[in-house]
Each structure stands twice: as structure tokens, then as C-alpha cells.
């Protein structure tokens, strides 16, 4: 993978020991918003594409005991080690350590894919959406929650990109809607909201 993606993964490897505490309020806010819109069906196979330290995954497994399999992926190996520690007692979890552009699953593997707080990090965003479409079963659901690059957050996003070693390519809700439609998704539900200095969007999409 290119150096932009590698630098992002390296940054989060260094951040992993203090990540949960440092971002607790941000993560609680976005996770609660996502969970208010998410209800898996019995037997679902779910991919969390950028699972971080597994905080969201643990909430899913604690609240929904009918998930058949939950696959946690993250390119930062030390973040994933934190997730493995949190989820050691669950038998229906497995882990992959890949950049999303390089994910390799059989077509039509998953009923649902979650992409939370991470789409702006992906270097080849169109390739990632093509993967998501391929990996979902017909009628499968894609959930995207991410930074909303519009209004005052245009400035915030620019400054974060300028000052951070991470790859930052945030999208507006309108841009994201267009990209999803181009890659074979139909958007069923979408929202925009503000939290502190961030602007967010949430989208629930179906594979056509």
C-alpha cells in the first residue's frame, strides 16, 4: 500500500495505548448515534471495516447475541491487538489486518458492512466502495458514518490534513451520496449533525 496509508496506520499504532481514553467522548457520541439506527438480523455476518480497538464491536456483541459472525478489520496491527484483548471470550469473532483497499473476501460474504469514522482515511475510496459492494450479499446493507466536509468543517478538515501525518480525504454528504450511487448502492436513510467542532453524516445504504 502507498506511503499515505502506511503513515496513517503507523500513527494509530503509536496512538493505540491511549486511544480509548483520548477519544472516549467522540467515540461514545458517534457509536451511540450509529447504534440507534442499527439492528442486526439473526444469523447476520457482519464486517467492521476499520474496527480500531474493538469498542464498537464489543457493544454490538454485548447487545445482539444472534450475530453469526463479526469480522474486525484494521490496518493498524496494535489497534487490532487491543481489540483482540477486549473480545477474547467471543467465539463468533475473527480478525483481519488489511488496508481496506486490499481486503480479500469471497463475493457476497456479508449481510452488513460497517464503516465508522474511517472513510476519510482511505486513499482509494472508489476501490473500497467497489469491495464493499462485491462483499455484500444482494440487498445487503452498508452503514457509513464519517466527517461531513462542508460549512465551517471545510476549514477544520483542511487544517487536520495539513497538520496530521494521517491521510485525510473527507467528503460532504452530497459527495458521498453521489459516490455510493455510482457504485451500485441506494441510500435509504441519511442524516447530518454537529458535535463540538466536528460535522458528521450518517448513511444507511442497500446494495442494488
JOWOGI-V553810 format. One record per residue. N is the residue number from 0. RES is the residue in three letters. PSI is psi in whole degrees, 0 to 359 (NA if undefined). NEAR is the number of other C-alpha atoms within 10 Angstrom. D_FIRST is the distance of its C-alpha to the first C-alpha in Angstrom with 2 decimals. Layout:
n={N | N}
res={RES | RES}
psi={PSI | PSI}
near={NEAR | NEAR}
d_first={D_FIRST | D_FIRST}
This chain:
n={0 | 1 | 2 | 3 | 4 | 5 | 6 | 7 | 8 | 9 | 10 | 11 | 12 | 13 | 14 | 15 | 16 | 17 | 18 | 19 | 20 | 21 | 22 | 23 | 24 | 25 | 26 | 27 | 28 | 29 | 30 | 31 | 32 | 33 | 34 | 35 | 36 | 37 | 38 | 39 | 40 | 41 | 42 | 43 | 44 | 45 | 46 | 47 | 48 | 49 | 50 | 51 | 52 | 53 | 54 | 55 | 56 | 57 | 58 | 59 | 60 | 61 | 62 | 63 | 64 | 65 | 66 | 67 | 68 | 69 | 70 | 71 | 72 | 73 | 74 | 75 | 76 | 77 | 78 | 79 | 80 | 81 | 82 | 83 | 84 | 85 | 86 | 87 | 88 | 89 | 90 | 91 | 92 | 93 | 94 | 95 | 96 | 97 | 98 | 99 | 100 | 101 | 102 | 103 | 104 | 105 | 106 | 107 | 108 | 109 | 110 | 111 | 112 | 113 | 114 | 115 | 116 | 117 | 118 | 119 | 120 | 121 | 122 | 123 | 124 | 125 | 126 | 127 | 128 | 129 | 130 | 131 | 132 | 133 | 134 | 135 | 136 | 137 | 138 | 139 | 140 | 141 | 142 | 143 | 144 | 145 | 146 | 147 | 148 | 149 | 150 | 151 | 152 | 153 | 154 | 155 | 156 | 157 | 158 | 159 | 160 | 161 | 162 | 163 | 164 | 165 | 166 | 167 | 168 | 169 | 170 | 171 | 172 | 173 | 174 | 175 | 176 | 177 | 178 | 179 | 180 | 181 | 182 | 183 | 184 | 185 | 186 | 187 | 188 | 189 | 190 | 191 | 192 | 193 | 194 | 195 | 196 | 197 | 198 | 199 | 200 | 201 | 202 | 203 | 204 | 205 | 206 | 207}
res={UNK | UNK | UNK | UNK | UNK | UNK | UNK | UNK | UNK | UNK | UNK | UNK | UNK | UNK | UNK | UNK | UNK | UNK | UNK | UNK | UNK | UNK | UNK | UNK | UNK | UNK | UNK | UNK | UNK | UNK | UNK | UNK | UNK | UNK | UNK | UNK | UNK | UNK | UNK | UNK | UNK | UNK | UNK | UNK | UNK | UNK | UNK | UNK | UNK | UNK | UNK | UNK | UNK | UNK | UNK | UNK | UNK | UNK | UNK | UNK | UNK | UNK | UNK | UNK | UNK | UNK | UNK | UNK | UNK | UNK | UNK | UNK | UNK | UNK | UNK | UNK | UNK | UNK | UNK | UNK | UNK | UNK | UNK | UNK | UNK | UNK | UNK | UNK | UNK | UNK | UNK | UNK | UNK | UNK | UNK | UNK | UNK | UNK | UNK | UNK | UNK | UNK | UNK | UNK | UNK | UNK | UNK | UNK | UNK | UNK | UNK | UNK | UNK | UNK | UNK | UNK | UNK | UNK | UNK | UNK | UNK | UNK | UNK | UNK | UNK | UNK | UNK | UNK | UNK | UNK | UNK | UNK | UNK | UNK | UNK | UNK | UNK | UNK | UNK | UNK | UNK | UNK | UNK | UNK | UNK | UNK | UNK | UNK | UNK | UNK | UNK | UNK | UNK | UNK | UNK | UNK | UNK | UNK | UNK | UNK | UNK | UNK | UNK | UNK | UNK | UNK | UNK | UNK | UNK | UNK | UNK | UNK | UNK | UNK | UNK | UNK | UNK | UNK | UNK | UNK | UNK | UNK | UNK | UNK | UNK | UNK | UNK | UNK | UNK | UNK | UNK | UNK | UNK | UNK | UNK | UNK | UNK | UNK | UNK | UNK | UNK | UNK | UNK | UNK | UNK | UNK | UNK | UNK}
psi={156 | 170 | 331 | 313 | 321 | 319 | 324 | 313 | 318 | 320 | 316 | 333 | 317 | 327 | 344 | 322 | 331 | 7 | 310 | 316 | 318 | 323 | 22 | 314 | 319 | 313 | 318 | 318 | 312 | 323 | 317 | 320 | 314 | 312 | 334 | 345 | 0 | 128 | 106 | 155 | 153 | 132 | 4 | 142 | 125 | 138 | 124 | 105 | 329 | 81 | 350 | 228 | 11 | 16 | 311 | 318 | 318 | 321 | 318 | 312 | 328 | 332 | 338 | 105 | 9 | 7 | 126 | 313 | 138 | 118 | 123 | 121 | 144 | 139 | 343 | 106 | 326 | 330 | 317 | 326 | 322 | 318 | 318 | 323 | 317 | 327 | 20 | 332 | 355 | 129 | 348 | 26 | 138 | 165 | 143 | 147 | 78 | 153 | 144 | 331 | 342 | 11 | 143 | 91 | 161 | 150 | 145 | 46 | 322 | 149 | 329 | 144 | 134 | 130 | 95 | 125 | 31 | 344 | 328 | 346 | 341 | 133 | 312 | 83 | 325 | 321 | 320 | 315 | 324 | 318 | 311 | 316 | 317 | 322 | 338 | 145 | 160 | 130 | 3 | 160 | 136 | 128 | 124 | 124 | 125 | 178 | 143 | 102 | 83 | 164 | 219 | 338 | 347 | 318 | 315 | 315 | 320 | 316 | 321 | 315 | 321 | 321 | 345 | 148 | 347 | 155 | 124 | 119 | 73 | 157 | 153 | 165 | 320 | 318 | 317 | 320 | 315 | 316 | 318 | 318 | 320 | 330 | 19 | 25 | 148 | 133 | 119 | 324 | 138 | 148 | 158 | 143 | 167 | 146 | 115 | 237 | 6 | 153 | 137 | 159 | 153 | 138 | 135 | 124 | 155 | 143 | 127 | NA}
near={10 | 7 | 10 | 15 | 22 | 16 | 15 | 19 | 23 | 17 | 15 | 18 | 19 | 13 | 15 | 21 | 14 | 9 | 16 | 18 | 10 | 12 | 10 | 11 | 11 | 14 | 17 | 13 | 11 | 18 | 17 | 13 | 13 | 20 | 13 | 8 | 12 | 13 | 11 | 16 | 13 | 11 | 12 | 15 | 21 | 23 | 26 | 21 | 24 | 26 | 26 | 29 | 26 | 24 | 18 | 21 | 21 | 15 | 13 | 17 | 17 | 10 | 12 | 13 | 12 | 14 | 18 | 15 | 17 | 23 | 18 | 24 | 24 | 24 | 24 | 25 | 20 | 21 | 25 | 24 | 19 | 18 | 23 | 18 | 11 | 15 | 19 | 9 | 9 | 13 | 10 | 15 | 18 | 14 | 17 | 17 | 18 | 17 | 20 | 24 | 19 | 13 | 16 | 11 | 13 | 10 | 13 | 14 | 16 | 25 | 21 | 25 | 23 | 22 | 18 | 23 | 20 | 18 | 24 | 19 | 19 | 21 | 20 | 13 | 16 | 15 | 15 | 19 | 21 | 15 | 19 | 30 | 25 | 19 | 23 | 25 | 19 | 15 | 14 | 20 | 25 | 26 | 21 | 20 | 23 | 24 | 25 | 25 | 24 | 17 | 10 | 11 | 19 | 15 | 12 | 16 | 21 | 14 | 12 | 13 | 15 | 12 | 8 | 12 | 16 | 21 | 20 | 22 | 17 | 23 | 21 | 20 | 21 | 12 | 12 | 18 | 17 | 14 | 16 | 21 | 14 | 13 | 18 | 16 | 23 | 19 | 19 | 10 | 12 | 15 | 11 | 15 | 11 | 12 | 10 | 6 | 8 | 16 | 21 | 21 | 21 | 22 | 22 | 20 | 24 | 21 | 23 | 15}
d_first={0.00 | 3.81 | 6.73 | 8.27 | 6.49 | 6.82 | 10.29 | 11.18 | 10.72 | 12.58 | 15.17 | 15.97 | 16.23 | 18.83 | 20.45 | 20.83 | 24.38 | 25.86 | 23.73 | 26.32 | 29.21 | 27.68 | 26.64 | 29.41 | 31.31 | 28.33 | 27.07 | 30.62 | 31.23 | 28.21 | 28.56 | 32.26 | 31.77 | 29.35 | 31.63 | 34.61 | 33.12 | 31.68 | 33.74 | 32.35 | 34.62 | 35.84 | 33.57 | 30.41 | 27.01 | 24.62 | 20.89 | 20.00 | 16.42 | 15.79 | 18.75 | 18.60 | 21.57 | 23.29 | 26.07 | 26.08 | 25.78 | 28.84 | 30.77 | 30.07 | 31.19 | 34.19 | 35.33 | 34.65 | 35.73 | 35.42 | 31.62 | 31.04 | 27.44 | 24.94 | 21.29 | 19.39 | 15.61 | 13.71 | 10.40 | 12.81 | 14.69 | 17.76 | 18.22 | 18.19 | 20.76 | 22.97 | 22.82 | 23.82 | 26.75 | 27.95 | 27.84 | 29.08 | 32.31 | 30.90 | 30.85 | 29.16 | 25.75 | 22.66 | 19.22 | 15.63 | 12.72 | 9.64 | 7.50 | 10.09 | 8.35 | 8.18 | 11.67 | 14.15 | 17.79 | 20.87 | 22.10 | 24.60 | 23.89 | 24.36 | 27.28 | 25.53 | 22.09 | 21.90 | 19.47 | 21.06 | 20.36 | 16.65 | 16.19 | 16.22 | 13.00 | 10.91 | 9.29 | 10.25 | 13.37 | 15.17 | 12.77 | 13.13 | 16.87 | 17.13 | 15.74 | 18.23 | 20.96 | 20.45 | 20.41 | 23.54 | 27.00 | 29.35 | 30.54 | 27.82 | 27.11 | 24.10 | 24.67 | 22.83 | 23.95 | 22.38 | 23.34 | 25.67 | 25.24 | 28.87 | 32.04 | 31.90 | 28.37 | 27.20 | 28.23 | 26.80 | 23.35 | 23.50 | 24.61 | 21.98 | 19.26 | 21.26 | 21.90 | 18.93 | 15.71 | 14.03 | 12.55 | 15.72 | 16.48 | 19.51 | 21.68 | 25.40 | 27.05 | 28.15 | 24.75 | 23.33 | 26.38 | 25.92 | 22.26 | 23.34 | 26.35 | 24.46 | 22.28 | 25.36 | 26.15 | 29.48 | 29.80 | 32.68 | 32.70 | 31.32 | 32.32 | 31.82 | 32.98 | 32.88 | 32.50 | 33.31 | 31.20 | 28.61 | 28.95 | 27.51 | 27.51 | 27.72 | 27.47 | 28.49 | 27.59 | 28.57 | 26.97 | 29.43}
